[in-house]
Amino acid sequence: MRSTILIAVVSMLGCTMLVAGTSLIAKALGSGALGTVIHPLMVSQARFVFGFLAVAVVLSLRLASGRKAWVQSPQTPKPNWTRHALRTLLGWTGGGLMFAAAAQLPLADVNALSFTSPVATMLFAMLLLGERVGPWRWGAAVIAMLGALVLLRPGAGVIQPAALLAVGAAVAMGIEAIVIKRLATSEPPGRTMLINNAMGAVLSSVVALTVFVWPQGATVWAGLIGMGVVMVTAQILLLGANRLVDASFVAPFFYLTLVWAAVYDIVFFDVWPDAVSLTGASIVIAGGLVMTWREVLNARRAAVPASVTVQALR
């Protein structure tokens, strides 16, 4: 039992480190730190194209070893293409906005704003699915949004457009979470990852044609390839941790993403979090933890596992 918990903890530490790492790579590519400035649409393209290749390799190895549970499901032999398409569109939108914001803002601020996505999930689940929202979840949502307001820095005289991009990303990922919940209850994770990355590769490549310039330099190519591989590796670590322990144990670890993001800012860009960033992030985390606690309680009462956080699946 102890070894199982230890493996889950290590998996989540690696997962959150890699999730924050995608923001780091996006910032490095978008700011020109790796040689040339790469447009956010091309960063999104790399995330899906190389992510698809990585997923295809992993699933091929699993199928070759006889492990088919990740890909095949007797209950749902055919994919729900409408849900997959909607999830991909939302994921591509959220990821693209996030990558654009990361190129202009401190990584800690971008990741903190992304953690307001559960608020969007709650609101749209209430409006679209008719879910009841109790006072605890409303209170948590208000707390998280107050933290986001602090991070938007309205007292500075003008709200940074890049911060609004991060908020838009959080909204897209929040709606995506609703679709992911539906897919997670009916389709195997490997098939979902493969279809999502395949659809995303096609969509992002078509849109990226409008700004595409052939990347120059080995470091730029390493960043583009790394974007897809790192994201897929984070997804696999998350799925592995969720198989070993309860989702209620896993969920709080996601807030370590903010710690990793702050460390990356300091080490790679010499950007230290100021009082506003620390205050806003702390408020967002407080609201997020309250909301996570209520989700876990509701899931236990309904005897359904708590949903996987969309943050690591963007």
NORLINBEL-V689108 format. One record per residue. N is the residue number from 1. SS is DSSP state (A for helix, B for strand, O for the rest). Layout:
<<N,SS> <N,SS>>
//
This chain:
<<1,O> <2,A> <3,A> <4,A> <5,A> <6,A> <7,A> <8,A> <9,A> <10,A> <11,A> <12,A> <13,A> <14,A> <15,A> <16,A> <17,A> <18,A> <19,A> <20,A> <21,A> <22,A> <23,A> <24,A> <25,A> <26,A> <27,A> <28,A> <29,A> <30,A> <31,A> <32,O> <33,O> <34,O> <35,O> <36,O> <37,O> <38,O> <39,O> <40,A> <41,A> <42,A> <43,A> <44,A> <45,A> <46,A> <47,A> <48,A> <49,A> <50,A> <51,A> <52,A> <53,A> <54,A> <55,A> <56,A> <57,A> <58,A> <59,A> <60,A> <61,A> <62,A> <63,A> <64,A> <65,O> <66,O> <67,O> <68,O> <69,O> <70,O> <71,O> <72,O> <73,O> <74,O> <75,O> <76,O> <77,O> <78,O> <79,O> <80,O> <81,A> <82,A> <83,A> <84,A> <85,A> <86,A> <87,A> <88,A> <89,A> <90,A> <91,A> <92,A> <93,A> <94,A> <95,A> <96,A> <97,A> <98,A> <99,A> <100,A> <101,A> <102,A> <103,O> <104,O> <105,O> <106,O> <107,A> <108,A> <109,A> <110,A> <111,A> <112,A> <113,A> <114,A> <115,O> <116,O> <117,A> <118,A> <119,A> <120,A> <121,A> <122,A> <123,A> <124,A> <125,A> <126,A> <127,A> <128,A> <129,A> <130,O> <131,O> <132,O> <133,O> <134,O> <135,A> <136,A> <137,A> <138,A> <139,A> <140,A> <141,A> <142,A> <143,A> <144,A> <145,A> <146,A> <147,A> <148,A> <149,A> <150,A> <151,A> <152,A> <153,O> <154,A> <155,A> <156,A> <157,O> <158,O> <159,O> <160,O> <161,A> <162,A> <163,A> <164,A> <165,A> <166,A> <167,A> <168,A> <169,A> <170,A> <171,A> <172,A> <173,A> <174,A> <175,A> <176,A> <177,A> <178,A> <179,A> <180,A> <181,A> <182,A> <183,A> <184,A> <185,O> <186,O> <187,O> <188,O> <189,A> <190,A> <191,A> <192,A> <193,A> <194,A> <195,A> <196,A> <197,A> <198,A> <199,A> <200,A> <201,A> <202,A> <203,A> <204,A> <205,A> <206,A> <207,A> <208,A> <209,O> <210,O> <211,O> <212,O> <213,O> <214,O> <215,O> <216,O> <217,O> <218,A> <219,A> <220,A> <221,A> <222,A> <223,A> <224,A> <225,A> <226,A> <227,A> <228,A> <229,A> <230,A> <231,A> <232,A> <233,A> <234,A> <235,A> <236,A> <237,A> <238,A> <239,A> <240,A> <241,A> <242,A> <243,A> <244,A> <245,O> <246,O> <247,A> <248,A> <249,A> <250,A> <251,A> <252,A> <253,A> <254,A> <255,A> <256,A> <257,A> <258,A> <259,A> <260,A> <261,A> <262,A> <263,A> <264,A> <265,A> <266,A> <267,A> <268,A> <269,A> <270,O> <271,O> <272,O> <273,O> <274,O> <275,A> <276,A> <277,A> <278,A> <279,A> <280,A> <281,A> <282,A> <283,A> <284,A> <285,A> <286,A> <287,A> <288,A> <289,A> <290,A> <291,A> <292,A> <293,A> <294,A> <295,A> <296,A> <297,A> <298,A> <299,A> <300,A> <301,A> <302,A> <303,O> <304,O> <305,O> <306,O> <307,O> <308,O> <309,O> <310,A> <311,A> <312,A> <313,A> <314,O>>
//
